């Protein structure tokens, strides 16, 4: 009886002396290959390895299948890809991309498990108990070392000490949609949420502290800034430090600490009747200029101010008397910078204080278009867990993700506009109109030092072989090669 053979590969008409072959053996396929770029950056920075050193492993090394660095890296890369639930790792542990990132394609000590950890092992890593030497919890996180790591990464990013740095403090909401521990209804955000405290210096994250929402916006700021400033000055003793924040931080405790420790500040100041009375004449002038020009007008005033009983001394206040087409819009900031150092009130407000919008932009990039946080913390023991924070700052710190728009978890009430899914900047439009050889190099490839590839123009009918040549430049096997066949005998 003759044998019926089904070929594994099907040949088509050759294109430019290159074979065009179709195969139905796809092999291991993954949709998470973009994480390989993160892995390449991590290999250069050693970020995951340094973070893993902040854990104390009390397991017997003779029976350890999953090292701490592998567990931590698996969780971090999962969060960066949008897999926030530990349940996802029962399937992700089989993903070839995660195996390549961990550098572990097969188990080391056991043959009855996968190369990577599952949800139960990662759960024991995250829910470390308050007491040591627990029977099933033998990996503990040293929170103080994690706090110091963020500042160390910031210091290591500079070849030399700068003359002056500006630290931005702010808090934002992480909305909650369940009965999470520590949930509290916040009146300003009008929802149940957490209220983490962030500290940035430019694009560098120095602190992300998880907090309940029933605390003041500046709660814990003095203690955190004392630690961060001391660590910075240990490396850079002569650097000038300026704190910048909104009106939620303009309290006597934080301002008094700054004045006692040679730290300057520029804080927003909530307006009241006394402050508005100080801007009566500037507001009238701004209104006259707005009516005359038909455009918003600003007039600034620099004066000394002291509250009735909450401040211990009079401080410098800059008032912005702005009048727009909708009406008056007065704003105030309080600062420790004397006039001899920065005399121009307009420059202090517009150039120094308003630049804090960079921090708000970094926080907004960690949100979906609808405003929800990318990763809402759902751990029942979040008060004992140090790293209860969104993963977006970790990605943003390396400049790999300029804006994140993950798919919504539930149908949105309105369709997503197409303009949110592309780059419509003037530079991008100019690059799209340029020729293939005139285009600027890919920013990510240029930053990582990777070779530039030819780009495929849109609406160009290329065959599969031509597409592969443009992307890789690797020729297929010569036409006429006899491919192996899979034979079967009919019953």
N, C-alpha and C positions, 0 to 999 in steps of 0.2 A: 504494500500500500504506500502510495506516495505521501510525502509529508507536506503540509501546508505551512508556509513560512510567512510570518508577519514582520516586516522590517521595522526596526525601531526609529529609523530616520527616513524621511521622504525627500528626494531631490527634486528641485524645480530648475527652471531655466537659469543658467549662470548670468551674472551681471559683472561686466568688466573683469572677466577671468576669475571671478570669485563665485564659489558655490553658494546656492541658496537652499537651505536645508530646514525642514520642519521636524520637530521632535515632540513627542507626547510624554516624554519622561522629564517632567519639570524638576524633580528632585526636591530638596528642601527650599521652600519659598517663604520669604518674610516681607512684611510691610514696614519693618522698623529699621531699615538699613541706614536711615539718616543719623541714628545714634552712633554710627561709626565715626562721624565727624567729631562728636563729643568725646568719644574715646581717644581720638588722636590728640585733641587738645589736653585731655587729662593725662595722657602719657608725657606730655611736655611739662605740665605743671605739677603733676603728682598730687593733685587735689584729693582724690579719693583715698590714696594711701595715707596722706597726712591726716585726713579726717578719721580714718580707721585707727590711727595711733591714739586717738582720744578715747578709745574704748579699752576696758580692762577685761581680758579674756582669762577666766579661771577654769577653763576646760582642760582635760588631759590631752596634750597634743598627740598622743599615740592613737587616739580614736576620733580625731577631728577630721571630718570630711569637708566641711565648708568653713573656710577661713573667714575671719572678721572682715578683711578687705574685700573679699568676694561678696559677702552678705551686704555690706554697706554700698558697694558699687552697684549691685543688682537693684537695690532699692532706689538709689539716686537716679540711675538711668531710667528706671521705670517711671519715676515721678516726672522726669524731664520729657518723657514721651507721652505723658497724660494718663498713665496707669496708676491711679491713686489708691486703689483697693488692693489689699494683700491677696484677696482671692484671685486676682488676675495672674499671680505668679505661679499658680498651678499649671497654667498653660505657657506662660512666658519662660519658665525654666526649660522648656523644650525648644525655645526659639534660637536659631543659629546665631542671630545677631547678639543676643545676650551672652551666649557661650563664647563668641569671639571677643566681646568686651571684657569678660572675666578671664580670658586666656585659659579656659578649662573646657575642653570638648567632651570629656568623659570623666566619670567618677574615679577617685584615686584609691580609696580604701574599700569601697563596697561596689558590688556589681548589681545590686537590686534597687538602685535609685538613679535619679537623673544627675547630670553634672552640676546643676544649680539647685538652690534651695527652694522649697515650697513655702506655702503661706504659714504653716505652723512654725517652721524654723525662724522665718522673718518676724513672726509675731512675738516669739520669745526674745528676739533682739530688741524690738521696739519697746515692749512693756517691761522695762527693767524695774525691779522692786525697789522700795526705799531702803530695805535692809540688805546687807551683803550675805553671801554664802547660802542663798536659797537653793533648794534641791534641784529645781528645774530652770533656774535663771542664773546662769553663770557668766553672763556678759553684761558688764555695767558701763554706762557712759559717764565720763568725767565732764560735767557741764562747764567747769571753769576752763578746761583746756579747749573746749569747743569755742567758747567766747573769745579766748585769746587767739585762736586760729584765724578768725575773720580779720582781726587787726593785723596779725602777722602777714596775711596775704596782701593786705593793703600796703603795708610798709615795704614788702618785698617787690611790689610793682613799681617802685621808684628807684632809679639809679642813684639819685642824690636827694638830700633833704630839701624840700621846698621852703621858701621863705614864709609862706602863709597858706593855711588850709582852712576851708569852710566846711563845717560838719552840719548837715541838715537833719533835724529831728522831726518826726511826724508819726502819726498813727492813722490807721485806716481800718475799715471794718472787714471782717470775714463772715459773710452771711451764713446762717445755719438753717437747715431745713428739717431738723429732727430734734429729739430729746437728748442732745449732747450734754455731757457734764460741763458745768460752768456757763451754760447759756444764760443770756440776760438780754432783756429788751432795752435797746438804746434809743433814747428819745430823738436824738439828732438824725440818726440813720433810719429810724422808724422801722426797725426789724430786730429780730434776735440775731446776735452776732458775737464774735470775739473782737477784741480791740488790741491787736499787736502793736508794739512800739518798734519803729525802724530808725536806724541811723545810717545815713549815706554820706560819703565824701565824693562828690561827682557821681560816677557810675559804680563806685566801689561800695559794697555792702559791709558795714561794720557791726551791725546788730540787727537781729530780728527776734524780739522777745514776745512770746505768747502771753496774753493777759485776758482776764475776764473783761466784760464790757461794762461792769458796774463800778469802774474806777475812773479817776480823772485822766485826761489825756496825757498829762505830764507825770503820772504816777511812776515812780522808780527812775525818773530821768536823772536825778542828782547822783544816785548810786552808780548808774550805768556810765554817766559821763565822767565821774571820778575815776572809774576803772579804765575807760578808753583813753582819756587824756594822760593818765599816768603811764600807760603802756606806750603811747606815742612819744611822750617826752623822754622816755627811757632811751629810745633810739634817736629821736630828734630833739635835743634839749633846747634849741634856740628857735624852734618854729613858732610862729604866731598862730593862734587858734581862735576862730570865730564860730560861735554857735548861731544857727539860723533856724527859726521855727515860727509857727503861727501863734495866734493869741492864746491858745491853750497852754502855752509854756511860759507866758509872761507873769510868773508869780515870784514872790519874794524869796522863796527857798532856792530856786534855780538861779535867779539873777544875783542873789547874795553870794551863792557859791562861786559863780563866775568872777565876781569882783574880788573875792578873797583868794582866788587861785590864778590870777593873771590870764583869764580867758574872756575875750570880748564876746558880745552877743548882739544880735539884731532880731527882735521878736515882734510879731504883730501885737497890736493892742486893741482890745475891744472898745468900741466907742461908747461914750456916755454923754450926758448933758453938759458936763464941764468941758470935755474935749471938744464937743461940737461948738460950744460958745467961743472957744479959742480960734475957730476957723470961720467966724461970721464974715469978716471982711474979705479973706481970701476966697470964700465961696461966692460972694457977690462979684468979685473981680472975675472969677472963672465963669460965672453965668453970663457976664457982659461979653467976655471973649467968645463964648460958645454961640451966643445969639448973633454976634457980628460975623463970625466965620462959618456958622452952620456946622461946625465940627466939635467934638468933645475937646474941652480945654482943662488944663491942670495948672494949679498954683500951689506952691509948697510954702510951708511955714515951719521954722525951727524954734522950739521953745522948751522951757523946763517945766516939768509936771511932777506932782506927787499926789498919791491917793489920800483919802481922808485918814485911813487907819491901817491899811494892809502893807504899804511900802514903808521902809525904814528911812528912806532918803528921797530927795528930788532927783529925777533922772532926765536925760535928754530925750525928747519926743519930736518926731518929724510927722507933720500932718499933711496929707495930700487932699487938697480941696479940688475935687474934680466935678465938673458939671457936663453931663451928656445930654443928648436929645431927650432922654427919658427923665432926667432930673438930676438932683445932687447925689454925689457918691463919695462922701468923705471917708478916708482911711487913715490909720495911725500906726506908727511903729515906735518902739522904745529901744534904745541902743546905749551901749557903754562907750562907743567910739566918740571921742571928743572932737570938737570942731577943728582943732589944730591938726588932726589926722585926716579927717574927711569932712571938710567944711560944706561942700555942696549938698544941700538937702535933696535935690532932685536925683543926683547920682547915687546917694545912699539908698533912696527908695527904689528907683527904677533899675539901677545897675547891680546893686548888692542884694536887696531884699527880694525883688521880683525874680531873681535868678533861681530861687528855690523851686520854681516850676519844673526844673529838671527832675527833682525828687518825685514830684507828683506824677510826672510822665512815666518814670520808671515803675511806680506803683500801678499806674493805669495799664501799663503793658503786661502786667501780671493778671489782667482780668479779661473776661470774655466781652464781646461787643455789647452784650446786655447789661454788663456791670457786675456780674457775679464773679467771685474769686475763682481762679482756675482750679484751686484745690482747697475745698472746705475741709477743715480738720474734723474727723469723725471718731477719733479715738476716745474711748470712755475714760482713759486715764491720762488725759492731756496735761494735767497739772504736774504729773511726775515725768513727763516726757519733754526733753529739752528742745528737740528739733521740730516742734509743732508750728511750722511756718510754710508758706507757699514755696513751691520749687522754682517759681519764675526768677527770683533774684539770683539763684545759683546759676541759671542759664544766662541771665542778662549780664552777670559780672564778666563773662568772657566775650560779650559782644556777638554771640552767635545767633541771637534771636532778637531782632529789632522790634517785633510786634507779634504777639501770640493770639491766634483766633481759633481755639479748638472748637470742635463741634459741640453745639449745645446738648445738654442732657435731656431736655424735653422740648417739644415743638415750641418755637418762638412765636409770640403773638403777631409779629410782623416779619415779612421775608427779609433776609439779609441782602443789603444792597451790594451790587457788584463792585462798587468802588472800594469796599472794605477788603476785597480779596486780591488786590493788585497794587503795584507801585505806580502812582501817577505824579511823581515829582518831576520837575522840569529836567533834571538830570536823566531820569529813567526814560522820559519821552525822547530826549535827544539821543540816548543810546539805542532806543528801538529804531530810530530813523537812520542811524548810521550803518555803514557797510560792515561786513563781518570782520574785516581787518582794522576798521576804524574804531571799533567798540572798545571801551575801557575793560581791563581785565576783571574777572569776577572777584568781588571784594573778599569773599570767604576763601577762595582758592589762593588769592594773592597773600592773604594774611597767614594762611597755613603753609605757604611755600609749595603748593601743589602745582603741577604743570597745567597750563591752560589748554582746554579742549576746543575744537571747532564747534560752533553752535549751529543747530539745525533751524533754518528759517521756517516760519509758519506758512501753511498752505503750499508746501512743496511736495509733490507726489514722489516720494522716494520709496524704493522697495526695501524689504527687510534687510537684505544684504548691504545695500547702500547705507542704510541707517546705521548698521553695525560698524561699517568702515568709518563713518564720520565720528562715531563715538569712541571707538577703540583703536582703529587702524590695524587690527589683527586680522589677517586673511584666514578664511576657512580652509578646510581641506580641499585639495585639488579635485576638480570635477572628474568623475569616473572612479573615484576610490570606492572600493567595495566595503560597505558598512556591515557590521555584524548583524546577523538575523536571529530572531527568536523563533524557534521552531516548536511546533506542537503537532501531535498526531491526532487526526480526527477519530472520534469514537465510532 
